[in-house]
Each structure stands twice: as structure tokens, then as C-alpha cells.
């Protein structure tokens, strides 16, 4: 029976380099002899489309699209962990909670949190990529990936919610203001400190 793997999620506002970090962590972990599985949320194209369709009129229903997507992905993550893999995931339920926070009344947000925490797997380690909102927006604009709704006031509220959810030692803050290489070095140090 394989020892249970480690579930690592990468969080932070858009423009902090989550997707690039998730990809670039895999080779050094493989070189260290680990088995690695990678996932990116959301995964289902239909649900991603439904999220975009519903968001302008019903933020709660839109958020549930990502919740369903995550529930569908859960068996794959659990299987990889049962096989002893290090699971690296770009975004988790924390992103859903942070990104829906500005658009939901407090009671609806708490209901979303209850559903998310019931259906999701708690990560063993959260690598939180931290960069100023203006830096993240500049990066998104430079890459042409900025969403129309992701203005600085909105992302500032999302970042505030991430900060409220930040819980060391399970959450590790990674300074994402610098180069991708600096971010990767800090992330690998965090993984090594966690015994990986």
C-alpha cells in the first residue's frame, strides 16, 4: 500500500503566475524521484461556459458550476493521492470563495463556503502567490489575458479575501513580484521545507 501523497494547491489573484508555476514545479519534483499529478481548475469546458453565461445575472449559480466541476475532479485527485503522488493543482475551492466574495451577499457567500468545504478536499499545502494588484493587472494587460471585470477595485477585494483565508503554516506566502525563477525557487523551498 502506497503512502498517501501530498496535495499542493497554488492560489493567488490572476496575474501572479499560478499556471506557469504549476507547470514548472513538476520537472524538479520528478528529478527528486516523486510521482506527480497535475490538475487545473476548472476542467470541464461546458461548466466553464455555463459559469461565464450565468455570472452577469446570478453569481451564486455561476459559482456552483465550478463547485460541480471540482466535485467531478475529486475522484481523480483522491486516486492520485492514494497512489502516493504529489498532486499539484492550479486553483482550488479557495479561488472560488475569493473570486465570488465581491459579488455575493454575506449570507450567500457563507452558504457557498459551506458547500465548497463539504465537497472539496482540504489541501496539505497552499502556495499563495502574493503580488500587488497593480502588478498583476499590468501582467494581464501585457499578456492580453485580462478579463473585463477584473479591474483593480475588484481584484483588491479578491486579494483581501485571500488574505483573510491565509492560515500558516499550511499556507505559505510566495513573493510573486519578481521573476518566474524567483517564484519557483521560493515555491521549491516551501516544498522542501514540507519534506517533499
SULTASUL-V153054 format. One record per backbone hydrogen bond with DSSP energy under -0.5 kcal/mol. CO is the residue of the C=O (numbers start at 1). NH is the residue of the N-H. If there is no record, write none. Layout:
{{CO,NH} {CO,NH}}
This chain:
{{6,8} {6,87} {7,124} {7,125} {8,89} {9,11} {9,127} {10,91} {11,129} {13,16} {17,21} {18,22} {19,23} {20,24} {21,25} {22,26} {23,26} {23,27} {24,28} {25,29} {26,30} {27,31} {28,32} {29,34} {30,33} {35,86} {37,88} {39,90} {43,45} {44,48} {45,49} {46,50} {47,51} {48,52} {49,53} {50,54} {51,55} {52,56} {54,57} {54,58} {58,62} {59,63} {60,64} {61,65} {62,65} {62,66} {63,67} {64,68} {65,69} {66,70} {67,71} {68,72} {69,73} {70,74} {71,75} {73,76} {73,77} {74,78} {75,79} {76,80} {77,81} {78,82} {79,83} {80,85} {81,5} {81,84} {85,6} {85,87} {86,37} {86,88} {87,8} {87,89} {88,39} {89,10} {89,91} {90,41} {92,95} {92,96} {93,97} {94,98} {95,99} {96,100} {97,101} {98,102} {100,103} {100,104} {101,104} {105,109} {106,110} {107,111} {108,112} {109,113} {110,114} {111,115} {112,116} {113,117} {114,118} {115,119} {116,120} {125,9} {125,127} {126,128} {126,172} {127,11} {127,129} {128,130} {128,174} {129,131} {130,176} {132,136} {133,137} {134,138} {135,139} {136,140} {137,141} {138,142} {139,143} {140,144} {140,145} {140,146} {141,144} {147,150} {149,151} {151,155} {152,156} {153,157} {154,158} {155,159} {156,160} {157,161} {158,162} {159,163} {160,164} {161,165} {162,166} {167,170} {167,171} {170,126} {172,128} {173,175} {174,130} {174,176} {179,183} {180,184} {181,185} {182,186} {183,187} {184,188} {185,189} {186,190} {187,191} {188,192} {189,193} {190,194} {191,196} {192,195}}
